[in-house]
Structures are given as C-alpha cells and as structure tokens.
Amino acid sequence: MLILNIVFIFLFTIICSDLFIYYFPKSKLILVPVDYKSNEKNNNIEVAIDLKIINKSNSKETMVSNLNLDVDFFRGIKNQYFKELEYEESIYIYTDSTKKNINNYWPTTIIKANSEVFIQVILKFKNRDLKNKIKYIWLKVFWDNYGHFGITKKQDGLLVNLNRNNQSKKELIQIPLKQDYKAIAVKTDLLGTFDNPIETVMHYCKDITKKNDILTIGETPLAIMQGRYIAPQNLEYSIFSKILCYGFHPTSSLATACGMQLLIDKIGITRITFSLILGFLFKCIGVKGIFYRLTGFESSLIDDISGTVVPYDKSIVMGPIKTKLFCDKLSKQLEVEVAVVDVNDLGGVKILASSNKSVNNILKEILKVNPAGNSDEKTPIVLIRNNK
C-alpha cells in the first residue's frame, strides 16, 4: 500500500508540474530577423539591420521595457575574434509608418496582442576598409519583456555576413568514397537566420549539381538558418531539469540543466521521466536507444553549448523542422535527390528526411566517413556522386 501511495504521489507531482509549465503565464514575444544591407555613405560604411518583435498572444499585450545591443566581430578565417573596432550605433522604431530615432534610449514600448513592431539597427563604421578586416558581425540583442507574467530578460544573437552579396568563387573539396562514389564538399560562408535555406543552397549548388547526384545538408546548419537556436539565458530552469540531467552520460547534450530544460519545455517532464525509466530497464537487458525513440527527434538532435561552431557555441541548437518539405522543394528545383542528415565522426549516420527514401540506405553506408566533418570545415553541403 505504501508503494502504491508513493507511486501515486510521484505521478501526481510530475503531471502537475507539466500542467504548471504548460499553463504558467509567459511572454509570447519573439524577435525575428527581417533583412540587412551595407553601403558606403560619407566615407563611412553603414550596416542597416531590420528586425521585428512579434506578439504571438491572442489576448495579452506585452511591453518591451528595455532593449540594448552589443556586437562581436569575426574574421572570415576560422571565425577568429576581432577585438577593437570603433563604431556608432543607432536604433530606430517604426510607428505609424514613421521612422523614429530613439537616440539610444529605449522607450517602454507596448506591443498589442497579435501585432508587431519593426526595428532598424544601424551600425556606422568610420573604417572604409572594414570588409578586409572582418567578415561577420554577431549582433546581440538584450531585451526585457514585461507583462502579466512579470518581467523576463531575453537574449538573442543574429549573424550578419558583410560579404553576403560578394561571395567569391565556389570552393569544392573532392573526397573519394567506397562503392564507386565520391563526395564533393561545398564550402560555404558561416550561415545564419538571415539566410533563406532553399535560396542559400540553390546559390551554392545550382551550377555544380549533375543528374543522379544526391545532395546532403547537415541538420545543424539547416536548424540555424531556421532560427532553431536559443541562448541558455532565455530558459527558466526547474528543479526537475537539474535532477533529470543526471540520468545521462556527461558528454550528452541532455547532461546539463540547460539542455534538459529545453527538452522539458518541448515534450514535458512526464514523458521524459517514463522514457528514462523504460530506457534504463531495456538497457539492463541489452537494448539501447529506447529513451530517444520514446522522446522523439527533439531529444537526439539537441546540441548543447560548445557543440557548434563560433559564434553559435554559446547557444543551444535544436533540430530542424519541416525537413521533408525542405527536401522536396529543393529536389524539385535542383532536379536531384536531397537529404537532411546527422553524421558524426564515430560513424553514426541518421537520415532525418529525404526527397526519395531509395537513397537512404546508400547514404547510411557511404556517409560513415563523415565527409562534411564535425569541426570548422564550413562544408555543411555535400554532394554524393557516382563515378560511373
């Protein structure tokens, strides 16, 4: 009887915790990148970055009580950090079709339910040689959400590629594979949320693909272009995330409260707890991977901080979404088969989606050598070509 009571209390606790997480008031504001451009003006270089804040709530208005910016600069080679660079920043808010300079003081701004506010950030550099010094700007936005949920501090990072419209000749790396196949790794710039996934892959591959090629793209670069990454500071950790993370190997992305809390927010404490219990029981009889089968793709594709290239190494990256739709659209435009893959240096190959399942088996075999690499190769796209 005592055991049944303990089990009942346990079930009641985790179910109530899930209900609390689901229904607890929270901000529904999101920061969305729109576009950016750079130009020379009065012997200066100006980079204009357009953003918008959307309130996805159907009934609650929310205020942005504060918004501040910071920037990091990186060279193109190995994403090397560039420290000292003078610039001026200006922030503009669009209200009633007018553009207003806030003079670096953010006024508390109300965003009504199902509405949005447009923002433009202008970075002005006095160095006309800017593009020879740096290639990437990492714009960090620190903003406060204020409303029925209290106050929440958020942080978002957005990548700006200064050479986006002046990319040099495509760099291809030929890699011989077994079974009469070869891999052609396509070197790209560092990708970000301003890059449309379909248009970006088309740009790099439309002139080099051949009939019967199989185009593969890594799941992490695709997820980043889809904006599927989050700063750990945006998560509200619970006691459950700090306990449940102990059920994983120290190198797992779920072995930290950050990675675990992200999964809790996606699928709930109850599902994770029972998946852990069943996974442990099956592991005792020699069957592995049950936890990840029960919790779905979200759990196996989370990359904790340091699991991705700079500057995303301080973000948690989730798996991409709508992968089948992506494959089908790109396949139709390039007239080759397309697959989204997750490959590691240990020979593990997952096919998340493909335009034609007939290519899955051959990809699982020949991608074991991981031609794209798992470091800073910047070769997220790999073409598989039959030598015959």
N, C-alpha and C positions, 0 to 999 in steps of 0.2 A: 504493500500500500504506500509506503514511504517513497519507494522508487517511482511509482506512478505519479505521486504528488510532485516529485522533483521534475519529472519529465513534463508534466502539465505546466508547472511554473516556468520552466525553460522555454517551452513552446509559446506560452502566453507572452513572455518577455520579448522574444525576438520578433514575434508578429506585431506586437505593439510598437516596437522600435521601428519596424518597417513602415507602419502606418504613420508614425510620428515624422519620419524622414520625408515621406511622400506628401503629407498634408501640411507640414510645418511651413509657415509663411516664409517666402524667399523672394529675392529680387529676380525679375524676369527681363532685366535689361541685358542686351548683348551688344558688343562693339563689333561692327562689321567693316572690313576694308572695302573701299569702292574702286579707287584707282590712284595713280600718281604719275607725275611727269616732272622733268627737269628742263631748265632752259637758262641761257645766259642773259643777264639783264644788268645794264650799267656796270659792266666789268665784274659782276658778281654771278655766281651760279645759284639759282633758286630751285629748290626741290619742293613741289606742292603735293601734299598727300591728302587725299579726300577719304573721309571716314563717315560713318553714321552710327548713331546709337538707336536701337530699336527697342521699344517696349512691347514684349510679346504677351503681356497680360491683357485679358479681355475686360477687366473691370477696375483695376487699380492703377492710379497714376503714381509715378515714382520720380524722385528728384535726384539729379546728379549734383551733389553739394560741393564737389571739388574735383578738379582734373588737372594733373601735372604731367609733364613729359620729361623723358631722359633719352639719350641716344648713345649707342655704341657704334664704333666704326671698325670695319674689317677690310683687309686687303683681299685680293682675289686668290692669292696663293695660300693654300692650306687654311683659309679663313683666319689669317693672322690678325690679331687685335691691333688696332691703330689708336694710339692714346691721345695725343694732343692735336686738336683741330678746332680752330675758332669758328663759331657760327652764331647767328642770331635766330631766334625762333619767334614766330607769331602764330596765334590761334584765332581763327575766325569761326563764328557761328552763323548759320543761315536761319534767319527768322523772317517769315512772311516775304520770301523771295528777295530779301536784302541780306547782304554780307556784312557782318559787324565784327570789327577787330576788338577783342576783349582786353587788349593791352596787358596780356599775361596775368590777368586776374580773372579767374573763372567765376562767373556769377551763378548762384544756385539756379539750376535750370529744371523746370518741370516738364516731364515727358508723359503725356497723357496715354491712356490705355490704347493699344493698337495704333500707335503713332511713332514717329521717328524724328530725330534731329540730325541735321547734316553739319559736319565739322570739317574745316580745312586747316591743316598744319603746314606752315611754310618755314622751311629751313633755308637761311641765306648764308652762303659761304663767300668770303672775300677772295679765296684762292681759286683762280681760274683753272689751275692745274689739278683740280680736285679729283677728276676721274682717273688721273695717273697715280694718285696717292691711295685712294680707297675704291672699293668696288661695291661694298654693301653697307647700308645703314640699317641698324636694328633699332627701330623706334619702340620705346617702352612707354606705355600709357598707364598711369596710376590714377584711378578714379574711384570716387566714393558714391555708393548707391544708398539713398535714404528714403524710407517709406514705412509701410505697415509692418515690415519685418525687422525694423530697427535700422542699423547702419551696417553696410557691408563694404569692405575695401577690396577692390579688384585690381588685377594687373594683367595687361595684355601686351604681347610682343608681336611686331609686324616687320617683315623683311622688305627692304627697298633695294632693288638692284639697279645701280646707276647706269649699267651698260645693257639694260634690257633691250633697247632698240638698236644697239650697235654690236651685236654679237658677231664674233669672228668666225672663221671657217670651222665647220663642224669637225670635232676630233673623234676619230673612231679607233677602237682598240680591238685588234683581231686576236681571238683566243681559240686555239684548236681544242676540240672536244672529241670524245669517242663516238663510235657508231656513225662515222662519216658526217658528223655535224661540226660546225664551228659557231662560236659566239662572237658577235660584234657588239662590244660595249660602247654605248653612245655617251660621251662626256657632256654634261650639262652644267649650266650655272647652278648656284645654290637656289633652290626653289622655295616659294612662299605662297601665302594666301592671295597675293595679287595675281598669281599665275593661274589661268584657267586650265584645268587638267587636259581637256581634249585639245585645245589650241596649242598648249605648250608641247605636248608630244607630237602633234602634227608639225610644228615648227622644226623640231629636231629630226623628224623621221620621214617626212613626206617625199624627200628626194633620194632616200637611200634604201627604202624597202623594196623587196623584189617578191614576185609571185612565190607562194609556198613558204615564205618566211613566217616565223612565229615571233611576235613582239611581246616581250615581258616587261613589266614595270614593278618595282618594289612596292610593297604595301605601305611602308613608312613615308616615302616621298609623296605618294598619292594622298595619304591621310593629311600630310602637312599642307598640300595645296588645297585640300578641302577644309582647312582650318580646324582639324581634329587634334589640336594640342591645347594644353592648359597649364598655366602656372600653378605650382603647388599652393601658392598663397591664396588661390581662389577657392580652395577646398576647406570645408569645415569638418575637422576630424572628430570622430566619436571614439568612445572607449572601445567599441566593437572593432574598429579598424586597427587599433593598437594591439588588440588581442588576437584577432584572426590572422594577422600577418605572420604570426609565429608558426603557422602551420605550413610554411613554405621554405624551400631551400634559400639560403642567404643571397644567392645570386639572382633569384627570381624577382621580376618587377612587382610581384604581389607580396614581397617580403618586407615592405615598408608600409607605414600607415598611410602614406600619400597614395601609392598605387592601389592599396586595398580600399581606401575610402572612395576613390574614383569608381571602382567596380561596385561597391555598395550603392553608390548613387545611381548606378546604371541598372542593377538587377536585384538589389535588396539583400539584407542580412540573412533572411530565412533561406533563400536559395543557396547562398554561399555556404552557410553552416551545414546544411544537409548534404551538399555536394562534397564538402570536406570530409564529413563523416563517412559517406559512401565511398569516396575516393580512397580513404585510409583502409577501409575494410577490404576493398578489391585489391589494393596494393599488397595486403597481407597474403593474398592467395596468388600473387604474381601478375595481376592485371593492372597496368598503369594507364594514366591519362583519363581516368573516369571523371575526375573533377572538371577538366577542361571540356569534356563532352557535355557535361550537365550544365555548365555555366555559359557555354556558347563562345562565339568568336571574340567577344569583348575581352574575356579573361586572358586568352592566349596571345592577343595582339597588343596588349598594353606594354609600352616601353617607358620605364621609369626614367627619371633624370639621369643624365650621363649615358643613356642608351642611344643617343642620336648625335649627329654632327653639330658643331658650333654654328649658330648660337642657340639651337634648339636643345642643347644639352642641359638646360635649366628648366625644361618643360617636360610634362608627361604627355606622350603621344599615344593616342588611341588608334584603333584600327580604322581603315577607310570604310565608307558607306557606299551603297549603290554600286558595288563593284561589277555586277553583271551588266547593268545598264551602261556603265563606262566602257566595258569590253565590247559590247555590241555596237555602240555608237562609233567607237574608234575603229573597230574592224570594218565597218561599213565604209568609212571614209578612206582608210588606207588600203582596203581590199586585201588584208592579211588577217590571220588569226591573232587574237590578243588575249593575254592572261595577266592577272594580278597575282603576284607570288610573294611568299615569305620564305626566304632562304637564309641559312646561317652557315658559318664556317665549319660546323660539325657534321655537315651532310644532310641536315634537316631541310625538307622541301615541302611547303604547303601551297596548294593552288587554291586561292580564295575564290576566284571566279575565272571563267574563260568564255570566249565567244563560241567555242566549239569543244565539247568535252573530249573529243577524239584526240586532242593534243595533250591532255593531262598526263597520261602515262609516260609519254616520251619526255615531257618536261621534268617529271619527278625523277627520271633516271639521269638525264644529262645535266641537270642543274645542281647536282650534288657537289660539284666542284666550286659552286658559287662564283661564277664569272664576274658578277657585279661587285663583289667584295662587301665587307661589313665595316669599312673604316671611312676614310675621307676621299675615296676614289671619285665621288661625284659622277658615278655611272649608274643611275637608277634605271636606265632603259637598256635592255639587252635584246638584240635580235638573234634568234636561233635560225641558222641557215644550213640546209642540206648541201653538202659539197658535190653531190652527184648532179 
